[in-house]
Amino acid sequence: MVSREVSWPVFIRHGKHPVLSFIEDLTVWQSFIEESGWMITPGDELVDSALQRWRLQRGTEGSVRVETPQPMPLAEAERLVRQHLSNQGVCCISKLSRGDIASLMDVLRSTDDF
């Protein structure tokens, strides 16, 4: 279950893969878990709008638990977004320097496939 401490929107980092899933709010999170919760694997993380990193663990009956958050530097979040955009074939990502997490979330929102 996602804690009330999570600041929306968030993105899911799928292990070491350069793929991020943008999640707008709790309602979208619940749909994501119902449809794709089986894809949660060890190493997956939820990164919220307060730059908190929450390690995800798949629980029983398709539930997903989040563990105690750890801070994530903005530079690391930018690197993850750059890798994600590069993986999607977006050009000119080397110029991406958004300066805050809200701007990074806007970039992910605009390129979201979920």
One Martini backbone bead per residue (centre of mass of N, CA, C, O) as a GRO file, in nm:
protein
  114
    1MET     BB    1   0.099   0.034   0.019
    2VAL     BB    2   0.050   0.367  -0.004
    3SER     BB    3   0.151   0.633   0.138
    4ARG     BB    4   0.057   0.953   0.250
    5GLU     BB    5   0.359   1.071   0.198
    6VAL     BB    6   0.314   1.085  -0.088
    7SER     BB    7   0.407   1.285  -0.368
    8TRP     BB    8   0.225   1.415  -0.618
    9PRO     BB    9   0.370   1.300  -0.853
   10VAL     BB   10   0.516   1.002  -1.007
   11PHE     BB   11   0.781   0.759  -1.049
   12ILE     BB   12   0.891   0.460  -1.202
   13ARG     BB   13   1.161   0.252  -1.139
   14HIS     BB   14   1.289  -0.021  -1.338
   15GLY     BB   15   1.539  -0.068  -1.199
   16LYS     BB   16   1.797  -0.057  -1.453
   17HIS     BB   17   1.603   0.052  -1.643
   18PRO     BB   18   1.524   0.312  -1.898
   19VAL     BB   19   1.230   0.304  -1.746
   20LEU     BB   20   0.940   0.506  -1.699
   21SER     BB   21   0.654   0.560  -1.481
   22PHE     BB   22   0.386   0.764  -1.487
   23ILE     BB   23   0.212   0.903  -1.190
   24GLU     BB   24  -0.030   1.124  -1.097
   25ASP     BB   25  -0.206   0.939  -0.887
   26LEU     BB   26  -0.377   0.727  -0.688
   27THR     BB   27  -0.571   0.626  -0.907
   28VAL     BB   28  -0.350   0.546  -1.112
   29TRP     BB   29  -0.198   0.358  -0.925
   30GLN     BB   30  -0.426   0.151  -0.888
   31SER     BB   31  -0.441   0.077  -1.189
   32PHE     BB   32  -0.150  -0.008  -1.225
   33ILE     BB   33  -0.158  -0.242  -1.020
   34GLU     BB   34  -0.390  -0.403  -1.148
   35GLU     BB   35  -0.242  -0.422  -1.443
   36SER     BB   36   0.103  -0.411  -1.342
   37GLY     BB   37   0.202  -0.535  -1.062
   38TRP     BB   38   0.357  -0.789  -1.172
   39MET     BB   39   0.615  -0.601  -1.262
   40ILE     BB   40   0.716  -0.593  -0.989
   41THR     BB   41   1.054  -0.568  -0.878
   42PRO     BB   42   1.342  -0.595  -0.762
   43GLY     BB   43   1.447  -0.242  -0.753
   44ASP     BB   44   1.207  -0.090  -0.747
   45GLU     BB   45   1.091   0.259  -0.776
   46LEU     BB   46   0.961   0.540  -0.609
   47VAL     BB   47   0.928   0.881  -0.723
   48ASP     BB   48   0.867   1.182  -0.589
   49SER     BB   49   0.791   1.534  -0.562
   50ALA     BB   50   1.012   1.527  -0.301
   51LEU     BB   51   1.255   1.337  -0.359
   52GLN     BB   52   1.150   1.044  -0.291
   53ARG     BB   53   1.262   0.711  -0.226
   54TRP     BB   54   1.074   0.408  -0.294
   55ARG     BB   55   1.073   0.090  -0.221
   56LEU     BB   56   0.951  -0.191  -0.389
   57GLN     BB   57   0.705  -0.448  -0.293
   58ARG     BB   58   0.573  -0.746  -0.341
   59GLY     BB   59   0.288  -0.881  -0.239
   60THR     BB   60   0.003  -1.004  -0.168
   61GLU     BB   61  -0.243  -1.025  -0.396
   62GLY     BB   62  -0.096  -0.777  -0.573
   63SER     BB   63   0.045  -0.613  -0.384
   64VAL     BB   64   0.211  -0.300  -0.278
   65ARG     BB   65   0.500  -0.201  -0.117
   66VAL     BB   66   0.648   0.050   0.087
   67GLU     BB   67   0.931   0.188   0.192
   68THR     BB   68   1.142   0.372   0.332
   69PRO     BB   69   1.251   0.671   0.261
   70GLN     BB   70   1.478   0.835   0.031
   71PRO     BB   71   1.677   1.055  -0.090
   72MET     BB   72   1.694   1.239  -0.407
   73PRO     BB   73   1.875   1.374  -0.627
   74LEU     BB   74   1.816   1.578  -0.885
   75ALA     BB   75   2.042   1.472  -1.074
   76GLU     BB   76   1.932   1.181  -1.080
   77ALA     BB   77   1.655   1.243  -1.196
   78GLU     BB   78   1.761   1.366  -1.458
   79ARG     BB   79   1.910   1.114  -1.556
   80LEU     BB   80   1.660   0.930  -1.573
   81VAL     BB   81   1.504   1.104  -1.777
   82ARG     BB   82   1.712   1.099  -2.000
   83GLN     BB   83   1.716   0.792  -2.039
   84HIS     BB   84   1.418   0.764  -2.107
   85LEU     BB   85   1.416   0.953  -2.356
   86SER     BB   86   1.630   0.803  -2.515
   87ASN     BB   87   1.470   0.532  -2.527
   88GLN     BB   88   1.234   0.696  -2.698
   89GLY     BB   89   1.395   0.898  -2.911
   90VAL     BB   90   1.469   1.162  -2.792
   91CYS     BB   91   1.590   1.465  -2.862
   92CYS     BB   92   1.802   1.687  -2.696
   93ILE     BB   93   1.867   1.586  -2.385
   94SER     BB   94   2.130   1.740  -2.301
   95LYS     BB   95   1.950   2.010  -2.236
   96LEU     BB   96   1.840   1.885  -1.983
   97SER     BB   97   1.753   2.136  -1.727
   98ARG     BB   98   1.505   2.200  -1.494
   99GLY     BB   99   1.570   2.256  -1.159
  100ASP     BB  100   1.306   2.071  -1.101
  101ILE     BB  101   1.071   1.831  -1.034
  102ALA     BB  102   0.821   1.952  -1.171
  103SER     BB  103   0.950   1.970  -1.456
  104LEU     BB  104   1.007   1.667  -1.486
  105MET     BB  105   0.713   1.577  -1.460
  106ASP     BB  106   0.618   1.730  -1.712
  107VAL     BB  107   0.786   1.571  -1.911
  108LEU     BB  108   0.663   1.294  -1.845
  109ARG     BB  109   0.370   1.367  -1.900
  110SER     BB  110   0.424   1.438  -2.214
  111THR     BB  111   0.552   1.115  -2.253
  112ASP     BB  112   0.322   0.939  -2.179
  113ASP     BB  113   0.182   0.586  -2.206
  114PHE     BB  114  -0.031   0.517  -1.957
   0.00000   0.00000   0.00000
